Amino acid sequence: MPNPDIQLSGTFISEALADEMIETNLLSAINVRKAVIDSREIMPGDLFVAMRGTKHNGHAFVEEAIKRGAAAILIDEESSKPQQHSFILVRDSLTALQRLGSEWRKQITTKVLAITGSVGKTTTKNIAGEIFSNYENTSWNKNNYNNEISVPLCLLETPASSKLAIIEMGMYKIGEIDFLCKVAKPDIGIVLNVGPTHLSRAGSLENIQLAKSELPRSLPEDGHSILNFDDPLVWQMRQVTKSNILGFSAAGNTKADVTATDIEVASDRRIAFNIRYKSENTRFSIELSGTHLVENVIAVISSGIAMGYTTEQISQTMENMIFSDRIVRTDIPGGITILNDTYNSQPKSLEAALRVLDSSAGSRIALLGDMLELGSVSKAEHITAGIHAASTVDHLVTIGSESRVLAQTAKEYGLTSVEMVNSNREAIDALLEMIDFGDTVLIKGSHSLELDEIASVLISKLKSRSHEKDKAL
């Protein structure tokens, strides 16, 4: 995890920003812990970087940052210069932040593992961080920090003493990952998958593939590309890199370098599987929230092999660890389980969530919202999701205009209990009518639909209902 004692000297900051700086009163002797862009997260000793966002202008919070203990302020609006406090006035705050991250990367000898893919980046990063921190000083941020702002922030959270930094890389269009690689200079890169996430912005699946391929393309000859053998669009990327290549397969394909076979689900929620690498065949037994996470785990195992760890060593480390994706499980008295997966929704993650629901006890109830930013394939993907839902749930509620076709398809494929609603209030009422003791409820949809509010209200009402029933008894 990020080291709170990291210090960036005033001299380093001044030299790194020499080409961007307009004016400063920063003393060379000053030290800052790390860079922060949210004034609410400022801790004493931090550097506050004031940036203009879509909703707020960080320059409006300079005084708040100072009150919270910011050691210095980085701004690009002269009118925001603080009185009697250390500041750096630059031409552009974002460019300055990126320059700081890039220059800090040059200062440290830390190995960088970068992870990209349409689905599963944050989960894979956190699994990798939990595992490799057992072996060496490892730095990673648990949030979904993966863009031109947050990647430099992650680098600036990485102390020089770290042996490994794990960085997530996302994209909306071609060229963005290439830029992130120029800043972070990764040694190892994992590409998980290529899917229609952000298709409406990228334009085509081929453009997404090209954008994701910028990671292996950027790696040095002595680096390692960890590529998903099961995804043809990922495996083709081996043709664009000069680095060493390890292909992994969670589908048991023995032509891959690292292969997962004999996947079994135990009653105690443990997933067991074999990992075959060269002549080795190692048994893994891990507590996972679903078999879909085997793909994330085997990608991490493959990167561990690239770093010199044995599969037996990794297996022993993982044995007593618990890994999960973004599904938050809440167990309510009376045997009701809520699976809150409202961070995002895309075809692959929805299919995985439905598989988790399918293996659950009691009646299987799903509230599914729109999958957004799918562009021209949106209707087809919602139809496919409806087919999956028809075979994995007992009761379906959908919310959002895109999900109406999902509901209609589920009906056509034999699901009789289907309800389409137009508001969060209607969704809560519909679910409360359906849910009985012993049931499992999945709530999933794109983050902008704010289905997390439904999950919070539903959990509160179900707990109250359970309490009232206990009092009646």
N, C-alpha and C positions, 0 to 999 in steps of 0.2 A: 504494500500500500504506500501512498505518498508519504515521504518523510517530512514531518512538520518542522524539522530543524535545518532544512536546506537553506543556504544563504547565497544570494547573488550580490556581489559587491557593486558599489557605486562605480568603481572603475570599469568593471565588466559591462555594466549597463551603458555607460557613457561611450565606451569604445564600440560596443555592438551597434549602437544607434547613431554613430557619428554622421552617417549620410542622411539620416532621417530627422535629426534634431535641429530645431530652430533656436531654442533657448532652454537653459536649465540652471538651477542653483543646487544641483545634487552634489553632495560632498563625496569624494572618493572613498572616504572611510565608512560610509553608510553601508549597511547590509540589509537585504530584504529576504524574507522567507520564500515567497513564491508570488506569482502574478495571479490576480483575481479580477474578474470583470463584473461580478455581482457584489454591490456594496454591502448587501445583507450578510455575505459570507466572509467579510473582512475580519481577519484576526490581527492582533498587534504584530507589526513587523512586515505586513504584506505590502506588495506594490499594487495599487489600484489602477487598472487600465480602463479609462473612460471611453466607452464606445457607443456609437449610435445604432440602436436596434430598430426593429419594425414597430415596436410599441413604446419604447423608452429611449431616452438619450442619457447615457451614463454620466455625462457632464453635469446633469442636474443633481447627482448624488455625491459630488466631490466632497462637500462638507460633511455628509453622513459618513463617508469612508474615513475621513480624518478623525472624526469623533470616535470611530470604532478602532482606531489605532493604526491606520495605514502609515507605513514608514515614508512612502513617497507616492506621488500621483503622476500618472502619464496621461496627457491630454493632447488633443489636436485643435481645441478651440481656445484662442488666446484669452477670451473673456472669462474663462473658467480658471485662470491662474489663481491658486490659493495664496492668501496672505500669510507670510511667515511660516511656510511649510515647504518641504522639499518637493519639487515638481520637475517634470521633463515635458516640454512642449515640442511636439513633433508634427510633421506634415500630415500623417495619417496614422491613427492609433492602431488599426488592424495591421497595416504593413509593419509598424514598429513591433507589435506583438509577435508577428511571424518571424521577423528578423531576430528578436531575442531568442525565440525557440530554436531557430536554425543555428545561431551562434553558440548557444548552450550545448546543442547536440555535438558540435565540433569540439567542445571543451572536454567532454566526458568520453570514457572508453567503454561505456555500457553497450552491451549487445541489445539490439532492438528486434523484437518479434512483432510483425504487423499482421493484422487479420482483416480480411474483407470478405464480402459475400452479400447476397441479397437478403438472406435470413440467417440469424444465429450468431452474429458478430459479437455482441455483448456477452451472451451466454458463454461462448467459446473463450473469450478473453478472461472472464472471471474464473472459469474452470482452470485455464492455464495459470492464472495468477495464484490460485489456491494450491495448485500442485507444485509449481516451480519454486514458490517461496519456501518450500520445505528443504530445498537444496542450496539456495543462494539468495542474497539480498535482491529482492524483486520488487519493481515499482509498477503499479497499474492503478487506473481509476475505475471504480465499479460502475460509474455512470456511462451512458451511451455517448461518450465524448469521441467524435469521429470526423469533425469537419475542419475547415481552414482556421477556425477560431480555437476549437478545443484541443486539437492535436498539439499546437504550440504550448497551450496551457499544460497539457500532460507532460511534455518534455521539460517544462520549467518546474514541474513537481518532482522530477527525477533527480535525486541526489547523485553526486559524483561517485559515491560509494556503491551505488547499485550495480550489480553485475548484469541484470536483465531488466529491460523495460518492455511492457506489452502495450501496444498501441492499436486501437481500432480505427479503421479507415472506411468512410462512407463516400457516396457520390450521388450527384443528381445528373451530371453530364460528363462527357469526355474531357479529360485533362485535369480533373480535380484530384484524383488519386496520384497522378504523376506529380502534381505540385506537392501533395502531402509527403510523397517519398523523397522529394528534394529537400524538404524540411527535416524529416525524421531519419532519413538514410537507413532503412531497415536492412538487417542481415538475413533475416528469415521471414518468409511471407506465406501465410495460409490463405488459400482461396476456397471458400466453402461451397458456393453454389452461384448460379446465375439464374435469376427469375425475374418476373415482371414488376417487381417493386420499383416505383418511380418511373414506370414505363411512359407515363404521360409526359414526363419531363425529358427523359432520355431519348424518346422518339422511336426506338425499336429495341428488340432483344439483342440484336447484333451490336448496337451501340453500348448496351450495358455490358456485354461480353468484352468489347474493346476497352471500355473504361476500367473494368475489373482487372483486365490483363496488364494494366499499367503497373500493378504491384510486382508480379514476377519479372516483367520486362526491366524493372528498375534495379533488381537485385544484382550484387556483384558476383563475379565468377566463383568465388569461394563461399557464396551464400547458398541458401536452400529454399526452393519453392515446394511448398506442401500443397498438392493439388488433389481435388476430389476426382478420383478415377471414375466414379459412377455418374458424374455429370459431364456429358460430352462437350459442352461449351467451356467447362473448366479444364478438362483434360487436354483440349486443343491448345491451351496456353503454354504447354511444354515447348511448343515450337517457337515461342517468342523470347525465351529466357536463356541466358548463358549460365545460369546458376545450376547447382545440383538439384535433381528432381526426386521427390518422393511422392508416389501416388498412393492414396488411401481409399479403401472401399469398406463401407458399412453394410454393403449388400452381399458380401461374401465372394466377391470376384477375385479369384486366385491369381489373376494376372497383375493385380495391383501389388505394390511393394509391401504395403501394410494392410492386412485384411482382417475384418471382424467376422467370425463364424460362430455357429451354434449359440445364437442369442436366445436366452431363456428369461422369463419373468418369474421371479420367486414370489411367494405369498406375502413376504414382509417388505414388498416394494423394491426389493433388490433386483438388479439386472445383471445376469451373468453372461459372459461371452468369452470366446478365445480370440487372442490376437496372434496372427501368424506374421512373422517377419524373418525372412531368410529361413534358416533351419530351426528357429525358435518358435514354440507354440505355448503361449502363456495364458493362463486362465485369469480373468478379471471378474470380480464380484463387487458391484458398486450400487449404492442407493441413488437411484435416479427417478425423476418424476415421470419418465416415459421412455420407451425404446427409441423414440426419435432422437434422443440425446446421444445415442451411441455414435452418430456421425460427428457430433461436436467433440466427443471424448476421443475418438480415434484420430481426429485431426490434431488434437493436443498431444496425444501419444506419439504421433509421427514427428511433430516438431521436437519433442523430447529426444527421440532417437537421433534427429539431426544435431542436437546439442550434445550428444554423447551419453545419454542415459539409457539403461537397458530396460526392456519391457518388464522384466521381473522387478526391477527397482521401482518403476512407476506403478506397477500393480500393487506392491506392498504399501506404497504411499497412499494410494487411492482407496484402499480397502475400508478404512474407517471414516471416509469423507462422505458428505452428502452434497449432491449437485442438483440444481434445478434450473429451469428456464424462468421466464417471466410469469409463469402461472403461480399465483398466490393462493394457497389452500387455507380455507377457514372451516374448521369443524365446529358445528353448532350442536348443543345438547339435543339428544333425540336422534342423532345419527345423520343429520343433514350436512352435506359438504358443499361449499361454494368454491368453485375454481374461477378465480378472478384473473383473466388474461386480457386486460383492457389497454395494454400499452400500445399495441398495434395489431393489425390483422392483414395478412397477405396469404396467398393460396397455400404455400407450403406450411406456414405456421398454423393456419386454420386446420389443415388436414391432420397435423400432429396433435393439436389440441383435441380434436374430435376422437382421435385414437385413445388419448388419455381418458376422455369421458366414456368411451366405449368399454373400457376395462373397469369402470367404476361400479359400485354396488347400487342397488335400488333402481328406481326409475331414473332414466338419464334425460335431463332437461337442458336445453341449450337456448340461450338468448344470443343471437348473432346479428351484428351490425354490418354496415357496408365495409367492403375492402376498397380503399380509395387509391387514387393515382395509378390505376391499372390501364388507363388509356383505352385503346381500341380492343383490348382483350377482356375488358371488364365483364361484359355480359357472359362470355364463354366461361370465364373463371367462376362467376357466381352460379352458373348452371352446374359446373363440376362440383362446386361446394354443396349444392343442393342434393346432388346424387350421393355424396359422402354422408351428408346429414341424414338422408333417408335410411341409411343402413346402420347408423351409429347412435341415433337418439330416439327416445320414445315421445318426447314432446318438444316442439320447436316454436320459438317466438322470434320474429325478425323485426328489426327497426331500421329505417332508412330506405330511400328510394331504390338504391342499387340492389338491396337484399330482397326486394319483392320477387325478383326472378328466381332467387335462391329458394324462397318459400314455395313458389309455384312449382318449381322442379321437384322439390321434396315430395309435394303432394302427388305429382305425376308418377313418382317412383314408389308410391305406396304408403307414405307416412300420412296418417289420418289426423293426428293432433298437431295442427299448424295454425299459428295466429300471427297476423301482421299488425304491428302497432305503429303509431306516428309520434309518440312522445315517451320520454322517460317515465312519466307518471303512469301512462297506460302499460308500459312494460312491467313496472313494479306490481301493478294490480294483477296483471295476467299471470305473472310468476307466483304471486302469493296464492292465487287460486289453484295452481297446479301442484305446488310443492307439498309433499307429505314427509313424515318422518322416514328416514332411511334413504332419501333421494340425494342425487348429486346434480348440481347445477353448474353449467359452464356459461360464463359471460365473456364474450369476445367481440371486438370490433375495433376499427381504427381509432386512434387516440382522440382525434378531434370530435368524435361523437360524444365524448365525455360519459362513456358507459361506466366508468369507475364510480360515478355518483350513484348509479343504480346499484352497483355492488355494495356500496357503503350503506345505503338506505335499506336495502334488502336484508343485509346481515343484521342490522339493528332491529328491524321489525321481526325477523325470525327468532332472534334471541329473546325479544320481549314475549313473543308468542309461546316460546318454550318455557319461559319463566312463569307465565300466567297458567300454563297447563300444569306445571309442577305445584303451584299454589293451590289449584283446584283439587289436586290429588291429596 
